[in-house]
Amino acid sequence: MLNQGDILLYDSHFLYHLKHSVPVQIYDDNVHIQIGIVARFNEHFVEIEDTLYNRQRFTFISRPGF
């Protein structure tokens, strides 16, 4: 399990957030983009709130308790 503020890097991180509906905060560089729940993911993309985000471009931060 990740703590609030930890960066999601591995499939296991995204799977945990998907299974437990833990919110994820998305950043493009240092710019906040969105907070939402992971709907699906693969090695290249994460779907949050009907939007696909490239895992290599964006940073995903764990937000439990948000």
KESE-524977 format. One line per 5 residues: number of its first residue (from 1); their letters; for each residue x negated, y negated, z negated of C-alpha. Coordinates in nm, 3 decimals. Layout:
residues N
NUM> A> X:Y:Z; ... $
***
This chain:
residues 66
1> MLNQG> 0.000:0.000:0.000; -0.117:-0.350:0.079; -0.090:-0.645:-0.155; 0.069:-0.976:-0.065; -0.168:-1.166:0.161 $
6> DILLY> -0.357:-0.860:0.289; -0.411:-0.832:0.666; -0.247:-0.542:0.848; -0.510:-0.373:1.065; -0.432:-0.005:1.098 $
11> DSHFL> -0.133:0.196:1.222; -0.085:0.320:0.865; -0.039:-0.041:0.748; 0.230:-0.109:1.011; 0.397:0.227:0.944 $
16> YHLKH> 0.422:0.151:0.570; 0.580:-0.189:0.642; 0.819:-0.033:0.894; 0.930:0.250:0.662; 0.978:0.024:0.359 $
21> SVPVQ> 1.105:-0.290:0.537; 0.826:-0.501:0.390; 0.815:-0.845:0.558; 0.517:-0.942:0.771; 0.396:-1.295:0.834 $
26> IYDDN> 0.249:-1.361:1.180; -0.026:-1.611:1.261; -0.179:-1.727:1.589; -0.521:-1.842:1.470; -0.427:-2.048:1.163 $
31> VHIQI> -0.080:-2.141:1.291; 0.217:-1.971:1.124; 0.451:-1.824:1.388; 0.713:-1.603:1.219; 0.808:-1.389:0.920 $
36> GIVAR> 1.007:-1.073:0.980; 1.043:-0.698:0.956; 0.854:-0.458:1.184; 1.100:-0.286:1.418; 0.847:-0.087:1.624 $
41> FNEHF> 0.477:-0.080:1.695; 0.211:0.094:1.899; -0.163:0.050:1.937; -0.115:-0.270:2.140; 0.203:-0.444:2.022 $
46> VEIED> 0.427:-0.499:1.720; 0.796:-0.580:1.761; 0.933:-0.819:1.499; 1.270:-0.996:1.529; 1.308:-0.883:1.896 $
51> TLYNR> 0.969:-1.031:1.994; 0.658:-0.836:2.093; 0.330:-0.957:1.945; -0.008:-0.846:2.075; -0.206:-0.688:1.790 $
56> QRFTF> -0.533:-0.825:1.925; -0.413:-1.184:1.957; -0.208:-1.230:1.639; -0.286:-1.179:1.270; -0.031:-0.992:1.060 $
61> ISRPG> -0.015:-1.059:0.685; 0.173:-0.848:0.428; 0.449:-1.042:0.248; 0.607:-0.805:-0.008; 0.863:-0.973:-0.230 $
66> F> 0.918:-1.256:0.018 $
***
